[in-house]
Amino acid sequence: MGKVLVIGAGGVGTVVVHKMAGLPEVFSDIMLASRTKSKCDAIAAQIGGNRIKTAQVDADNVSELVELIRSFKPDLVVNVALPYQDLTIMDACLETGVAYLDTANYEPKDEAKFEYKWQWAYQDKFKEAGLTAILGCGFDPGVTNIYTAYAAKHHFDEIHYLDIVDCNAGDHGKPFATNFNPEINIREVTQKGKYWENGKWVYTEPHEIHKTLNYPEIGPKESYLIYHEELESIVKNFPTIKRARFWMTFGQEYLTHLRVIQNIGMARIDPIVYNGVEIVPIQFLKAVLPNPGDLGENYKGWTSIGCRIKGVKDGKEKTYYIYNNCSHEVAYQETGTQAVSYTTGVPCMIGAMMYLKGLWKKPGVFNVEEFDPDPFMAELNKHGLPWNELHNVDLEL
Ligand code: NDP
């Protein structure tokens, strides 16, 4: 049905092309391109059947991207490289007249901001070109936005309180490792906390607010309020929300390592000169930490991510909890990656399917909650991320 160019051969890219390869009726031609072609070739060989073409591309370079897109002629470009490449890939899509999808919002390399303003500024350009750009189609952002849209469509007249809860109760057996790109992950969890309340952002010190929450089939876990990018688009698209927060579980060992990394300056994102060479400490740290893509083999346990929602339906207050639990072991058996890559890659593939089937196709730049959630939710159940819902339960928050 459609040709797709996937950019980025990391943990998420691996899952995306694995899943696409199994659906030839939707993804007739697949190309995986990345900075290091050998990584694309290894993934293609693992999938086999000559399903995946590969290419080398520097996605920071618009003219290289344009050349690749012109030669392969995809219907859609799926960006699972790093957030730094979002704008160059969007520029290349505009220049070649191709639709765009990603899983993380743009960030300048020298500023950890996690804001949509740069990508939302492309709204008119995509609209005028008649092209679709789908932003943030992983799990969080992604499925959490779609869960919220689904709740708003089917279970609430007004959503008032939203708490997104993200638990990784898995154990990879390493003293310290990050579950996705270390540079992006450490930047995200060490920034100040921020949540939405009564029409404005409230700021906290990093990890200042925390609470023990119970996760289904996992049990109690200490959960920390952090800022996460989907809050920005969700409060814009669901203006009845009075308070929106994001909680993530961290173990004590992880937090101790993070504190040391920060205290000794290894989380710095500005360049320093070492032996006459300019290096960015956090990028050097990434080079010595375990590769998130290699954690899968010994990873045990579950992730549990969901939305806890309070609001009004038919004049009555109600609560609602929708979530997915994903097993690291099952994810590894199927794709050779752990559950964090899996829970990002599967929704990314489904978003691409929504576009190619014409279900999520309109000119402009959109966050995923601006599309119909129903066909997407149906596909989650078919492709490894089934969801569960609980009505009128104690949300603990
Ligand atoms: P990885 O670091 O494992 O992979 C990133 C890939 O992008 C690597 O193959 C890397 O190449 C490639 N890349 C980096 N820079 C360039 C460039 N200039 N040109 C071409 N390719 C490049 O990251 P993940 O797979 O873990 O994450 C991928 C994306 O998914 C990230 O943007 C991340 O923020 C996002 N994400 C979203 C989540 C969600 O739920 N929404 C959750 C988790 C991740 P090389 O191999 O040469 O380094």
Boltz pocket constraint, residues with backbone or C-beta under 6 A from the ligand:
constraints:
  - pocket:
      binder: B
      contacts: [[A, 7], [A, 8], [A, 9], [A, 10], [A, 11], [A, 12], [A, 13], [A, 33], [A, 34], [A, 35], [A, 36], [A, 39], [A, 57], [A, 58], [A, 59], [A, 60], [A, 79], [A, 80], [A, 81], [A, 82], [A, 83], [A, 85], [A, 103], [A, 104], [A, 136], [A, 137], [A, 138], [A, 139], [A, 140], [A, 141], [A, 142], [A, 179], [A, 180], [A, 181], [A, 182], [A, 184], [A, 292], [A, 293], [A, 340], [A, 341], [A, 343], [A, 344]]
      max_distance: 6.0
